């Protein structure tokens, strides 16, 4: 069966900034900002149901003691990607 709608997303920027530091001057908390262009199109009626050219998702990520961000980066990005996707869906549903 063919889909009735399509959700298109394009990441414009992905920024990781340290915001807190441990006693050794190593960052132990980061602020991660994802900016994306999101469009939900109705494929039947050929119209845009939702559009946001500057969708911003922001999350703080704490690095466990004794590790650094690089060693947990993949896990952090996976968690943030999942939360970002949930945020997109919630935003779209709240718009209806």
Backbone as a printed PyTorch tensor [residue, N CA C, xyz], in Angstrom:
tensor([[[ 0.8250, -1.1860,  0.0000],
         [ 0.0000,  0.0000,  0.0000],
         [ 0.8720,  1.2550,  0.0000]],

        [[ 0.4090,  2.2560, -0.6810],
         [ 1.1290,  3.5240, -0.7500],
         [ 0.8250,  4.3700,  0.4850]],

        [[ 1.7730,  5.1910,  0.8500],
         [ 1.6080,  6.0820,  2.0080],
         [ 0.7090,  7.2610,  1.6550]],

        [[ 0.0000,  7.7770,  2.6560],
         [-0.8410,  8.9650,  2.4860],
         [-0.0630, 10.2500,  2.7150]],

        [[ 1.0440, 10.1300,  3.4640],
         [ 1.8390, 11.3150,  3.7970],
         [ 3.3070, 10.9290,  3.8960]],

        [[ 4.1460, 11.9440,  3.8030],
         [ 5.5800, 11.7350,  3.9420],
         [ 6.1510, 12.8300,  4.8390]],

        [[ 7.0320, 12.4160,  5.7440],
         [ 7.7150, 13.3490,  6.6330],
         [ 9.1590, 13.4670,  6.1650]],

        [[ 9.5640, 14.6920,  5.8630],
         [10.9170, 14.9460,  5.3750],
         [11.6280, 15.8320,  6.3910]],

        [[12.8290, 15.4320,  6.7730],
         [13.6180, 16.2210,  7.7140],
         [15.0360, 16.3930,  7.2120]],

        [[15.5660, 17.5670,  7.4190],
         [16.9420, 17.8660,  7.0250],
         [17.6280, 18.5760,  8.1860]],

        [[18.6850, 17.9700,  8.7220],
         [19.4310, 18.5720,  9.8240],
         [20.2520, 19.7330,  9.2780]],

        [[20.0140, 20.9300,  9.8070],
         [20.7590, 22.1250,  9.3960],
         [22.0370, 22.2840, 10.2020]],

        [[21.9470, 21.9620, 11.4960],
         [23.1470, 22.0350, 12.3330],
         [23.0090, 21.1140, 13.5330]],

        [[24.1570, 20.6790, 14.0200],
         [24.2610, 19.8190, 15.1980],
         [25.4330, 20.3650, 15.9970]],

        [[25.1290, 20.9770, 17.1440],
         [26.1620, 21.6550, 17.9200],
         [26.2930, 21.0190, 19.2970]],

        [[27.5300, 20.7530, 19.6980],
         [27.8230, 20.2100, 21.0190],
         [28.6990, 21.2250, 21.7430]],

        [[28.2060, 21.7010, 22.9020],
         [28.9610, 22.7000, 23.6760],
         [29.1120, 22.2300, 25.1230]],

        [[30.3240, 22.2680, 25.6470],
         [30.4930, 21.9490, 27.0690],
         [29.8870, 23.0610, 27.9260]],

        [[29.1710, 22.6770, 28.9930],
         [28.5410, 23.6900, 29.8480],
         [28.9010, 23.5380, 31.3250]],

        [[29.5090, 22.4220, 31.7050],
         [29.9390, 22.2350, 33.0920],
         [31.2340, 21.4340, 33.0880]],

        [[32.0480, 21.7030, 34.0850],
         [33.3710, 21.0880, 34.1200],
         [33.6270, 20.4520, 35.4790]],

        [[34.3970, 19.3610, 35.4450],
         [34.7730, 18.6730, 36.6790],
         [35.9920, 19.3670, 37.2820]],

        [[36.4640, 18.8320, 38.3900],
         [37.6240, 19.4020, 39.0600],
         [38.8880, 19.3890, 38.2200]],

        [[38.9860, 18.4730, 37.2810],
         [40.1730, 18.3860, 36.4230],
         [40.0320, 19.2570, 35.1810]],

        [[39.0810, 20.1490, 35.1640],
         [38.8090, 21.0520, 34.0330],
         [38.3470, 20.3060, 32.7870]],

        [[37.8690, 19.0820, 32.9750],
         [37.3030, 18.3250, 31.8560],
         [35.7860, 18.5290, 31.8670]],

        [[35.2040, 18.6770, 30.6960],
         [33.7530, 18.8700, 30.6020],
         [33.0310, 17.6040, 31.0400]],

        [[32.0150, 17.7700, 31.8790],
         [31.2190, 16.6120, 32.2880],
         [29.7300, 16.7930, 31.9880]],

        [[29.3720, 17.9210, 31.3860],
         [27.9940, 18.1590, 30.9430],
         [28.0470, 18.9780, 29.6580]],

        [[27.2250, 18.5570, 28.7050],
         [27.2020, 19.2090, 27.3970],
         [25.7880, 19.6460, 27.0500]],

        [[25.6830, 20.7230, 26.3060],
         [24.4230, 21.1700, 25.7330],
         [24.4820, 20.8270, 24.2460]],

        [[23.5070, 20.0620, 23.7880],
         [23.4710, 19.6350, 22.3920],
         [22.2580, 20.2760, 21.7310]],

        [[22.5020, 20.9490, 20.6160],
         [21.4350, 21.6510, 19.8980],
         [21.3470, 21.0990, 18.4800]],

        [[20.1460, 20.6650, 18.1090],
         [19.8800, 20.1750, 16.7570],
         [18.8970, 21.1460, 16.1090]],

        [[19.2530, 21.6430, 14.9350],
         [18.3650, 22.5190, 14.1690],
         [18.0330, 21.7950, 12.8690]],

        [[16.7450, 21.7430, 12.5300],
         [16.3240, 20.9900, 11.3480],
         [15.1910, 21.6890, 10.6090]],

        [[15.0610, 21.3190,  9.3530],
         [13.9280, 21.7320,  8.5280],
         [13.0090, 20.5130,  8.4450]],

        [[11.7500, 20.6770,  8.8500],
         [10.7890, 19.5760,  8.8970],
         [ 9.5810, 19.9190,  8.0250]],

        [[ 9.1830, 18.9680,  7.1670],
         [ 7.9980, 19.1570,  6.3250],
         [ 7.1970, 17.8560,  6.3150]],

        [[ 5.8970, 17.9560,  6.6070],
         [ 4.9710, 16.8310,  6.4940],
         [ 4.0350, 17.1360,  5.3390]],

        [[ 4.0800, 16.2880,  4.3000],
         [ 3.2670, 16.5080,  3.0960],
         [ 2.1820, 15.4460,  2.9660]],

        [[ 0.9880, 15.9040,  2.6260],
         [-0.1260, 15.0200,  2.2880],
         [ 0.0640, 14.6160,  0.8300]],

        [[ 0.2600, 13.3320,  0.5820],
         [ 0.5050, 12.8580, -0.7830],
         [-0.7780, 12.7080, -1.5920]],

        [[-1.9090, 12.6570, -0.9230],
         [-3.1910, 12.5250, -1.6100],
         [-3.6600, 13.8860, -2.1220]],

        [[-3.7260, 14.8630, -1.2050],
         [-4.2120, 16.2030, -1.5630],
         [-3.1040, 17.1330, -2.0520]],

        [[-1.8670, 16.6380, -2.0250],
         [-0.7120, 17.4220, -2.5070],
         [-0.5650, 18.7510, -1.7700]],

        [[-0.6810, 18.7000, -0.4330],
         [-0.5100, 19.9380,  0.3210],
         [ 0.3940, 19.6930,  1.5260]],

        [[ 0.9480, 20.7730,  2.0430],
         [ 1.8160, 20.7090,  3.2170],
         [ 0.9410, 20.7560,  4.4660]],

        [[ 1.0810, 19.7460,  5.3210],
         [ 0.3100, 19.6740,  6.5600],
         [ 1.0360, 20.3570,  7.7190]],

        [[ 2.3530, 20.3240,  7.6680],
         [ 3.1740, 20.9350,  8.7150],
         [ 4.5060, 21.3210,  8.1050]],

        [[ 5.0100, 22.4680,  8.5190],
         [ 6.3160, 22.9130,  8.0390],
         [ 6.9790, 23.7840,  9.0960]],

        [[ 8.2460, 23.5230,  9.3410],
         [ 9.0410, 24.3550, 10.2420],
         [10.4640, 24.3580,  9.6950]],

        [[10.8950, 25.5010,  9.1870],
         [12.2330, 25.6120,  8.5980],
         [13.3260, 25.7980,  9.6370]],

        [[12.9370, 25.9690, 10.9060],
         [13.9200, 26.2120, 11.9550],
         [13.5090, 25.4830, 13.2390]],

        [[13.2810, 24.1730, 13.1150],
         [12.8970, 23.3660, 14.2690],
         [14.1340, 23.1720, 15.1410]],

        [[14.0350, 23.5790, 16.4050],
         [15.1890, 23.5000, 17.3040],
         [14.8840, 22.5300, 18.4380]],

        [[15.7940, 21.5820, 18.6310],
         [15.7130, 20.6620, 19.7610],
         [17.0010, 20.8170, 20.5620]],

        [[16.8360, 20.9250, 21.8820],
         [17.9770, 21.1560, 22.7520],
         [17.9410, 20.1590, 23.9000]],

        [[19.0820, 19.6230, 24.2400],
         [19.1600, 18.6120, 25.2920],
         [20.5040, 18.7490, 26.0010]],

        [[20.4840, 18.5480, 27.3080],
         [21.7390, 18.4890, 28.0530],
         [22.0980, 17.0290, 28.2460]],

        [[23.3900, 16.7480, 28.1450],
         [23.8500, 15.3740, 28.2970],
         [24.9800, 15.3520, 29.3090]],

        [[24.8140, 14.5310, 30.3230],
         [25.8320, 14.4150, 31.3620],
         [26.7260, 13.2170, 31.0630]],

        [[28.0170, 13.4380, 31.1600],
         [28.9960, 12.3800, 30.9220],
         [29.2840, 11.7050, 32.2630]],

        [[29.1620, 10.3770, 32.3250],
         [29.4270,  9.6790, 33.5850],
         [30.8540,  9.9440, 34.0790]],

        [[30.9950,  9.9960, 35.3840],
         [32.3020, 10.2460, 35.9920],
         [33.3160,  9.2020, 35.5290]],

        [[34.5120,  9.6560, 35.2250],
         [35.5790,  8.7550, 34.7970],
         [35.6170,  8.5110, 33.2980]],

        [[34.7040,  9.1300, 32.5450],
         [34.7110,  8.9820, 31.0860],
         [34.7390, 10.3680, 30.4550]],

        [[34.9250, 10.3890, 29.1490],
         [34.8450, 11.6600, 28.4330],
         [33.7800, 11.5380, 27.3480]],

        [[33.3800, 12.6760, 26.7870],
         [32.2820, 12.6800, 25.8220],
         [32.5910, 11.8060, 24.6160]],

        [[33.8400, 11.8280, 24.1550],
         [34.2000, 11.0520, 22.9670],
         [33.9320,  9.5620, 23.1620]],

        [[34.1430,  9.0650, 24.3860],
         [33.9470,  7.6360, 24.6290],
         [32.4730,  7.2420, 24.7110]],

        [[31.5920,  8.1940, 24.9820],
         [30.1570,  7.8950, 25.0620],
         [29.3650,  8.6260, 23.9790]],

        [[30.0740,  9.2020, 23.0200],
         [29.4420, 10.0360, 21.9940],
         [28.3810,  9.2850, 21.1920]],

        [[28.6750,  8.0790, 20.7530],
         [27.7310,  7.3110, 19.9370],
         [26.4310,  7.0480, 20.7030]],

        [[26.5610,  6.6380, 21.9560],
         [25.3790,  6.3890, 22.7920],
         [24.5900,  7.6800, 23.0190]],

        [[25.2890,  8.7670, 23.2720],
         [24.6320, 10.0600, 23.5010],
         [23.8620, 10.4980, 22.2610]],

        [[24.4730, 10.3680, 21.0960],
         [23.8190, 10.7720, 19.8470],
         [22.5930,  9.9090, 19.5780]],

        [[22.6810,  8.6020, 19.8370],
         [21.5240,  7.7160, 19.6570],
         [20.3570,  8.1440, 20.5430]],

        [[20.6390,  8.4430, 21.8110],
         [19.5820,  8.8600, 22.7380],
         [18.9730, 10.1930, 22.3110]],

        [[19.8210, 11.1130, 21.9000],
         [19.3380, 12.4320, 21.4920],
         [18.5390, 12.3330, 20.1980]],

        [[18.9610, 11.4720, 19.2750],
         [18.2190, 11.2850, 18.0240],
         [16.8100, 10.7670, 18.3070]],

        [[16.6990,  9.8330, 19.2450],
         [15.3820,  9.2930, 19.6010],
         [14.4990, 10.3730, 20.2340]],

        [[15.0720, 11.1600, 21.1370],
         [14.3080, 12.2330, 21.7810],
         [13.9420, 13.3280, 20.7810]],

        [[14.8360, 13.6110, 19.8490],
         [14.5720, 14.5870, 18.7910],
         [13.3720, 14.1280, 17.9550]],

        [[13.3740, 12.8560, 17.5480],
         [12.2770, 12.3120, 16.7380],
         [10.9480, 12.3900, 17.4950]],

        [[10.9660, 12.0480, 18.7800],
         [ 9.7460, 12.1600, 19.5960],
         [ 9.2520, 13.5990, 19.6440]],

        [[10.1850, 14.5220, 19.7890],
         [ 9.8400, 15.9390, 19.8570],
         [ 9.1880, 16.4160, 18.5580]],

        [[ 9.6960, 15.9430, 17.4210],
         [ 9.1090, 16.2940, 16.1240],
         [ 7.6710, 15.7870, 16.0510]],

        [[ 7.4630, 14.5270, 16.4080],
         [ 6.1210, 13.9330, 16.3490],
         [ 5.1580, 14.6710, 17.2820]],

        [[ 5.5860, 14.9490, 18.5000],
         [ 4.7280, 15.6650, 19.4520],
         [ 4.3670, 17.0460, 18.9200]],

        [[ 5.3460, 17.7490, 18.3680],
         [ 5.0950, 19.0890, 17.8240],
         [ 4.0900, 19.0350, 16.6850]],

        [[ 4.2290, 18.0560, 15.8050],
         [ 3.2940, 17.9170, 14.6800],
         [ 1.8910, 17.5920, 15.1920]],

        [[ 1.7800, 16.6460, 16.1210],
         [ 0.4710, 16.2520, 16.6410],
         [-0.2090, 17.3820, 17.4020]],

        [[ 0.5650, 18.1750, 18.1230],
         [-0.0160, 19.3110, 18.8480],
         [-0.5410, 20.3730, 17.8910]],

        [[-0.0360, 20.3780, 16.6600],
         [-0.4720, 21.3530, 15.6650],
         [-1.8160, 21.0230, 15.0320]],

        [[-2.3260, 19.8050, 15.2620],
         [-3.6000, 19.4090, 14.6470],
         [-4.7640, 19.6160, 15.5580]]])
